[in-house]
Amino acid sequence: QVQLVESGGGLVQPGGSLRLSCAASGRIFSINTMGWYRQAPGKQRELVARITASGSTNYADSVKGRFTISRDNAKDTLYLQMNSLKPEDTAVYYCYMLVDGGSRYLDVWGQGTLVTVSP
């Protein structure tokens, strides 16, 4: 089994910054795409940012220029640097990884970490 453990969420004022981390553990041969998604109250889960194994990235229009996704393949860890946070960024943030478990690929999700942007 593969598990993802997220950290770094919390309460921050508008204009502030937070850095989310997501560490994978378990039977991992390699990790393909990694991503961050978020779900605000009463809304559907949406893609925030995604990074491929080669390092190519794409972002939701709402976070472009403010958020940066990165990965450390040696540590099987995903990051999301969030700057210039806005109240509308308030949501539960989930990390996602497409993991090569040896015999098959696995879609793995983290448990979610709450980010609250408020004065």
N, C-alpha and C positions, 0 to 999 in steps of 0.2 A: 504494500500500500504506500501511497504517497500522500503526504500532508503538507499544507501550506499554513504558515503562521504569520499573521500580519501584526504590525505594530506602528506606532507613530501618530495615531489619531488623537483628537482632543478638541478643546475649545480655543479659538483664536479670534482676535479682533479683525475686522475688515482691514485689508491692506497687509495683513501679516503673512507669515509663511509657516508651512509644515512640511515634513518629509516623512512619507510612508515607506515602510519596508515590508517585504514579503519573502520569507525564507522557506525553501522547499527541503523536505527530508524524506527518506525512504529509499525504495529501490528505483534509482534513476540512472538511466544510461545517457540520456541527453534531454535537453529541453528545447522545444521548437519555439513557437510563438508564446510570448508572455503579454499580459495586458492588465489594465486597471479599468474597472467598471464602477459605476455608482448608481445608487437608487435613493432618490429623495422621497419623503413621505407623500403618498398618494400618486407617485409617478412610476413609470416602468424603469427597469434597469437599463442604463445606457453606457455605451463605450466612452471612456475618457481618453485613453491612449493605449497604443499597442506597439510592441517592438518584436521584430523577427529575430531568428537566430543569427542572421548576418548583421543585425544592428539597424535595419531600416525601421523608421518610426512613422506613425501617423497619429493625429490628434483630432479630437472633436473641435469644431470651430470655436466653441465657447471657451476653450482653455488654451488655444494656440497663443504662444508668446508669454504665457504665464506659468504653465506646467511643463516639466521635463521628465520624461521617462528614461530610465537607464537600467542596465542589468550587469551583474557580476557573475559570469559563467563559472568561475572557479568556486564561488560560494553558493551557486544555485539560488541567487537572490535577486529580487526585482525591487526597484525603487521608483518613487514618484515625488519629485520636488515640486511643491506647490507654492508659488509666490503670488503676491497681489490678490490674496483671497477675497472673495465677495460673498455676501450672504447667500446668494444663489448656488454657491458651491457646497452648501450644507447638504450632507447625504451620508449614507453608509457606503464606504468604499470597499470593493471586493477585488482581490487579485485573482488572476486566472493564468494557468499554465497548461500547455499541451506537452505532456511528458512522454518520452519514449521509455516504457517500463521494461523493455527487453522483448517481450512477446507481443506487445501491442501498445498502441498509443492511448493515453489516458487524458480525459478532460478533468482537470483538478481545479477546485475553487477554494479560496480562503474563507474564513468564517465572517469576515467583514470587520471593519473598524470605522467608528463614527467620527466624522469631522463636522464640527459646528462652528460656523462663522457668525459671530454676533458681537455687538458693542459691549 
